[in-house]
Amino acid sequence: PTITNVSIKEGDIVEMIGTTFKGEKAKVLRIDKQKEEVVISLLGAAVSFPVTVKIDNIKVIRREDEEEDE
């Protein structure tokens, strides 16, 4: 997908779909639109650390603003 039609925001919960962490859920910390990368923090990890992945390796499963509505 091109960056123009990807609507990922900081704080979104995403699922990894194409990397070593396939199936893992993570929270978006930062987005670099020029490099088409996102920095995420894995939710299931014992130690929280940032991981940089390409945007096409993740899919958004929950928006931060949806959590607030519940």
TORPABA-949430 format. One record per residue: residue number from 1; residue in three letters; x, y, z of N, C-alpha, C in turn. Coordinates in steps of 0.02 Angstrom, whole numbers. Layout:
% TORPABA-949430
ATOM   num   residu   n_east   n_north     n_up   ca_east   ca_north    ca_up   c_east   c_north     c_up
ATOM   NUM      ALA        X         Y        Z         X          Y        Z        X         Y        Z
...
//
This chain:
% TORPABA-949430
ATOM   num   residu   n_east   n_north     n_up   ca_east   ca_north    ca_up   c_east   c_north     c_up
ATOM     1      PRO       41       -60        0         0          0        0       44        63        0
ATOM     2      THR       20       114      -32        57        177      -31       39       215       31
ATOM     3      ILE       83       260       50        73        297      113       12       341      111
ATOM     4      THR      -10       361       52       -68        405       48     -132       370       69
ATOM     5      ASN     -137       304       62      -199        270       81     -192       229      145
ATOM     6      VAL     -137       237      181      -128        203      245     -145       252      300
ATOM     7      SER     -192       234      341      -214        280      394     -195       252      462
ATOM     8      ILE     -131       250      475      -106        226      540      -90       288      581
ATOM     9      LYS     -110       286      645       -96        342      689      -57       317      750
ATOM    10      GLU      -21       362      781        14        345      843      -37       323      895
ATOM    11      GLY      -22       269      929       -67        243      980     -111       186      955
ATOM    12      ASP     -114       176      889      -155        121      862     -126        53      883
ATOM    13      ILE     -170         5      890      -148        -64      902     -147       -99      835
ATOM    14      VAL      -90      -131      819       -82       -163      754      -62      -236      764
ATOM    15      GLU      -71      -274      710       -50       -344      710        4      -352      657
ATOM    16      MET       57      -389      674       111       -401      627       88      -453      577
ATOM    17      ILE       99      -440      512        75       -488      461      131      -513      416
ATOM    18      GLY      191      -486      421       241       -509      373      312      -508      398
ATOM    19      THR      324      -517      462       393       -516      487      403      -574      535
ATOM    20      THR      459      -572      569       475       -623      619      423      -626      674
ATOM    21      PHE      392      -569      688       342       -566      742      271      -578      717
ATOM    22      LYS      263      -615      662       197       -625      632      146      -649      684
ATOM    23      GLY       88      -615      684        35       -633      732       38      -595      797
ATOM    24      GLU       95      -562      811       102       -524      873       65      -458      868
ATOM    25      LYS       40      -434      924         7       -369      926       55      -318      955
ATOM    26      ALA       48      -256      931        94       -203      952       58      -136      951
ATOM    27      LYS       88       -88      985        61        -20      987      108        25      947
ATOM    28      VAL       79        68      905       118        113      863      144       170      906
ATOM    29      LEU      211       180      906       242        234      944      256       294      900
ATOM    30      ARG      280       281      838       300        336      794      292       314      722
ATOM    31      ILE      279       361      677       271        345      606      319       388      566
ATOM    32      ASP      357       357      521       402        393      476      376       384      405
ATOM    33      LYS      337       434      381       304        427      316      354       430      258
ATOM    34      GLN      410       465      266       459        468      212      491       400      199
ATOM    35      LYS      507       363      252       537        297      245      485       242      241
ATOM    36      GLU      421       259      250       366        210      253      379       157      307
ATOM    37      GLU      399       181      366       412        137      423      373       161      484
ATOM    38      VAL      361       114      529       331        132      593      373       102      649
ATOM    39      VAL      375       137      705       408        111      765      353        87      811
ATOM    40      ILE      358        23      830       306         -8      871      336       -35      935
ATOM    41      SER      293       -49      983       312        -82     1045      269      -145     1051
ATOM    42      LEU      300      -202     1054       263       -265     1058      227      -270     1125
ATOM    43      LEU      162      -287     1122       121       -291     1183      136      -354     1224
ATOM    44      GLY      154      -409     1191       164       -471     1227      234      -481     1255
ATOM    45      ALA      279      -433     1242       349       -440     1263      356      -427     1338
ATOM    46      ALA      400      -465     1370       413       -455     1441      447      -388     1453
ATOM    47      VAL      490      -368     1406       524       -304     1411      502      -261     1351
ATOM    48      SER      479      -201     1365       455       -157     1311      515      -125     1276
ATOM    49      PHE      519      -135     1210       572       -105     1171      545       -86     1102
ATOM    50      PRO      569       -32     1073       544        -11     1008      571       -55      951
ATOM    51      VAL      528       -69      902       547       -107      843      524       -68      782
ATOM    52      THR      569       -60      733       551        -23      672      535       -73      618
ATOM    53      VAL      477       -66      586       456       -111      533      426       -70      476
ATOM    54      LYS      423      -100      417       392        -68      360      316       -67      370
ATOM    55      ILE      284       -15      344       212         -7      352      173       -66      323
ATOM    56      ASP      198       -95      268       161       -151      238      168      -216      276
ATOM    57      ASN      204      -217      332       209       -276      374      161      -276      433
ATOM    58      ILE      117      -226      435        70       -223      491        0      -207      465
ATOM    59      LYS      -50      -224      506      -119       -203      491     -150      -178      556
ATOM    60      VAL     -189      -125      550      -221        -95      608     -280      -139      629
ATOM    61      ILE     -282      -157      693      -338       -196      718     -382      -157      767
ATOM    62      ARG     -355      -104      795      -395        -63      841     -367         8      843
ATOM    63      ARG     -410        55      839      -390        126      842     -390       150      914
ATOM    64      GLU     -346       197      929      -342        224      996     -407       259     1016
ATOM    65      ASP     -438       295      968      -500        331      985     -559       284      995
ATOM    66      GLU     -557       223      968      -610        174      980     -608       150     1051
ATOM    67      GLU     -547       144     1080      -541        121     1149     -575       170     1196
ATOM    68      GLU     -569       235     1182      -598        284     1226     -674       283     1227
ATOM    69      ASP     -704       260     1171      -777        258     1167     -808       202     1210
ATOM    70      GLU     -770       150     1223      -796         93     1259     -803       106     1333
//
